[in-house]
Amino acid sequence: MKWGAANELVQLMYFRTSLVLLALVLSGLAHADQVYADLSSQPTGVIHFNSANPKSKWDLVHRRYGAERTAIWGTLSMPANAQGRVPAMVISHGSNGVSKKLFERWAKVFNDMGIAAFVVDSFAPRGVNGTMEDQTSLSPAVNDVDALFALKLLATDPRIDARRIGMIGFSRGGTVALEMAMESFRRGVIDDDLRFAALIAFYPGCSQIWWEVPAPALTGAPLMLALGEKDDYTPARLCLNFVPRMQHAGQAVEVHVYPDSYHDFDNTEAYFKYHAGATSANRCPQVLFDSQHGTYYRLAGGEQYPSLKSVQDELKTCLIRGVSSGANLQQGARSVEDVKVFLGKAFQLQ
């Protein structure tokens, strides 16, 4: 064979090989972006699934978010050497979005306990970097709806026990955990009897509370609160003010207040930071939003606001900027042990 012909043959083979490699790459990308309606194929890693975009929690509770769906994603990790169907935890992030600690601490803790972990990202799929400086830039209702759609998705996985799926949330995500205690929120997405089996709220916002008057129907899931004593972003005292009302309605609540601890005290990296632009309603009167009837009350005295606008007008006068966050490595480790005990009981782990 002459050199020219041989060279052409080599080029042709290289071209064909390149096409094959390109096809494999494109195939891999398509698989990575596949939107899963169920997990019967038992995937792990980043999983895309459909959720909704309610404009408010009222719209979520009353299913006024339409049929249009948005593909979001979460990262699913399974425990090693799992035997039979395992419990699972949906992990909902805070106002800064998904952080390393959700994987390096919490997903790892759950996997080591024999529990699957699904870290849901409500921000990046919607093009949002964070909401600390403006919580209205993305409705907090999307964190609620994402958690519920994640629950539905995990329940289709043959590796997971649908009766033992819990949810843990941090800050903005912690508030989701509070709201998942109510049937009205659950029914905003789910038609059958599927429900979270355990709820854990780390430093949730309790300045504006979605509840019901009279007391709401509850899902029956036990709730754990993990609060920082020095938290000036979502202060512990506001949640402690609300605990008696939950308990009076029949909600099982386990409360832990961690000393010398700020917002994000469970972070695995030691730090302290002042966020000058972050907004907080921690100096505002606590407001109870009745999710069924669209009425609004002061938590302390029970006075009813004449309208939503009156609540919003009051918020404008008391909203502040400037809050702190920081890790307390000792108390963060203690909170891990408390979570283990709580889930051991809720999931009946041996």
N, C-alpha and C positions, 0 to 999 in steps of 0.2 A: 504494500500500500504506500502510495506516495505521501510525503510529509503534509501537503496541502489537504488531501482527503482525510488523513488521520487527524489533522488539526480541526477540520470541520466536524468529524465524528465526536471528538472530545468536547467541542463547543456545544454540539447538539445534546450530548449526554449531560453536560453541565446545566444547559437550559432546562432540560426535562427534570433534573434533580431539583433545580431552583423552584420549578413550578410545584413539584411535590411538597417541598418544604414550605412554600408559601401557602399551599392548600392546607397543610397541617396547622400552620400558624393561624390562618383564618378560621379553621375549624375549632381550634382551641379558644380563640376569641369569642366565637359564636357561642361555644359551650359556657364560657365564663359569663356571658351576658344573658344566658338563658333565664327566663322568668319562670320560676317553679310555681305550679298550682298545688303540688303536693310533693312530699319527700319520699315517695315509694322507691325511688332509685337510690336512696340512702347517701346523698352527697354530704360533703363536709367542706369547710372553708367558706369563702364568700358566696352567699346565696342570694340571688335576686328574687323578690316576690312582690306581689301587688298590694298596695294599701290605698288609702283615700286621703283627701285634703279638706276636712271640715274647716269652715271658717271660724267656728267657735265651739265650745264644749256643749252649748245648747244645741247646735246643729248636729253634733255627734249623738247626743242622747236621744234626739228625736229623728235621727236618720235623715237629716236634710243636707246630705253631702253628695247626693246624686250617684249615678252609676259609673262615672268616670274614675279610672284608677291610675295611680302613679307607681311605677316600679321603684322600689327602694331596695336596700340590701342589709343583710346582717352576716355575721361571721359565726358559723357553727363549729364547735369543737366537742368531740365525744370523749368520754373517759376511756382510758386504755383497758383492755381485757374485760370489757363489760359482759356481764352474764344476764341474759334476758333483757326485758324492757327496763330502761333506766329513767329516773326522774330528769327533769330539765329546768333550767332557769332562763327566762328572758331578762336581758340586762338593758336598761334604759338610761341613756346618758343625760348629762346636765347641759347648762347653757353654753359651755365651751365645746360641746360636741364630744365625739368619741376620744377618749384619752388612753394612754398606755396602761394605766392602772386597771382598767376594765379587763384587759387581757392578762397582764403580768401578775395581777393580784387575784381578781375575782373569778375570771374564767378558769384560771389554774386551780384556785381553791375548790371550785365546784367539780372540776374534772377529777381532782384528787379524792374527792368524796364519792366518786362514782356517779356524778350528775353531769348531764350535758349542759353546755353553756351557749347561748345565742345572743351575741352582742349586736343590737339593732342600731343602725345609723339613720336617724331621722333628718339630719341636716345636709350632709354632703350630696345625697341624691336629689335634693331640692335646691342645691346651689347656695346653701347657707353656711357661713363660717362659724357664727355664734350669735347669741342673742343677749349677752350680758348687758349691753348698752341700750337695747330696745327689745323687750320681750314681745312686743306686738309685731316685730318684723316677721315672725312666723308664729301662727297660732299655736299655743301650747296643746291644743286639741289634737294636733298631728302626732304628738308623742303618745297620747292615749290610744289613738286609733291604730298606730303602728304596733303597739304592744298587743292589742287584741288580734290584729291580723297575724302577728307572729305566733300567738297562742294557737290560732286555727291551723297555721302551717305546721307547727311542731307536732300537733295532734295527729297528723297524717303519717308521721315517720314510724315505721314498724319497730325501730330501735327504742322508741320513747314511750313511756307510760303516760297516756293522755290524762290520767287521773292525778298525776303528780307533776304537774308543770307549775312552777312558781314564777314570781317576777320580783326583781330588785331594781330600784331606781335611785338616782343620785341627784339631789337638788331639784331641778325641773322634772327629771325623771322620778324623783322621790315623790313628788306630788301625784304623779301618775299612779304610784302604788297606793296612795290614799284613796284615789278615786276608783280603783279597781275593786275596792271593797263593796261597791254599790251595784246592785242589779241593773239599775238604769243605764249605767255606763257599759256594762257587759252586753246588754241587749241592744246597744247602739251598733253592734257589729254581729253578734252571735245569736243564732236562732235556737240552737239546741241547748242541752244542759252543760256544755263544755264551760269550764271556769278555772281560774287560777286557784291552786291549792294552798299557796302561801304567798305572802306579800311582805316585802322589806323596803322601808323608806329611809334612806340616808338623807338627813338634813333637808326635808322637803319644805317648800314655801307654804306657810300656814297663815299668811296675811289675808288672802282671799280664798275662801274655802267653798268648794262645791259640795253641797249636802242636800237634804230635803227637809221640808217642814209639812207635816210631822215627820218623824224619823223614817229614813228610807228602808226599803227592802235590801237585805245584805246577801252577799254571795256565800258567806260562811267561812271564807278564808281567814286564818289568823294573820295578824299584822304585827310586825316588829318595827319600832321607830328607833333610829340611831341618830342622836342629836349631839351637837357640839356645844359645850358650856359657854364658850366665848364667841360663838358664831354671831357676827353682826350683819350677815347677809340674809339668812333665814333663821332668825333667833329661835332657840329652843323653847323659850317661854311661850311663844305664840302657838306652837304645836301642843305644849302642855295645857294651854287654855282650852284646846279643842278636844283633848283626850276624854274628859268626862262626858261630853256629848256623845262621842262614839260609843263609849262603854254603856251609857244609858240606853242606847239603841240596840245593844247586844253584841257589839263588835268586840272581839277578843283583841286586846292591845298589850303588847309587851314593850315597855319603854326603857331605853338605855340613854343616859346623858353622860357623855364622856368628858371628864374634867380637863381643863387647860387645852381645849380643842376648838379650833376654828372651822370654818367651812372647808370641805375637802380634807378633813383631818386624816382620812384613810389613805391618802396618797402614799405611794411607796418611796418617794424621793423627798427628803427633808427640804422645806422651803417655807418662806412667808412672803406674801405679796399684797400690796394695796392696789385695788382696782379703782382708779379715780373716776372712770366713766361709767362704771356699772350702776344700774338702777336698782333700788330696793324700796318696797312698801313697808319696811319694818317699823316705821313710825306712824303708820296710818291705823285708824280703827280697823279691827278685824271685821271683815264682811263675809256673811254667809250667803252664797248664791243658791237659791232653790232651783235645782236642775229640772224639776218637773213642772213647776208653776210659773217660773220666770219672775219671782219676787226676791227681794234683797233685804237683808237684816243685819243689824250690828250684832256681832256674836255676844258681846258683853251684856247688853241690856235688852236685846231683842227688838229694838225699835226698827220699824220697817221704813226703808227708803221709798220715796214716792215714785222713783223711776230709775232705770239704769243710768240715765244721764246724770242724775244727782250723785250716784256712786262714782261715775267717771270724773265729774267736776271736783269731788272731794279728793280723789286720787291725785289729781293734778296739783293740788295744794300741799300734799304731804309726801309725795314721792321724792326720794333723795338720791344723790349720786355719791359713790365712794363707799366701798366695802372691802373686807379683808378675806383672805383665804390662806391656808397653810397646813402643812402636814404635822401630825403628832405621831411619830413612829410607834411609840409604846401603845397609845390608845387605838391606833389603827390596827395593830396586831391583836389587841384585846377585842376589837369589834369583830374581827375574823372569827375568833373563838365563840363569841356570842351568836354569830350567824350560824356557825356549825351546829351549835346546840339547838337553836330554833328550828333549823331545817331538819335536824335529826328527828325531832318530835313531829314536825308537820308531815314529813315524808315517810315516817316510820322506818328510818334507816337502822340497820343492825350495828 
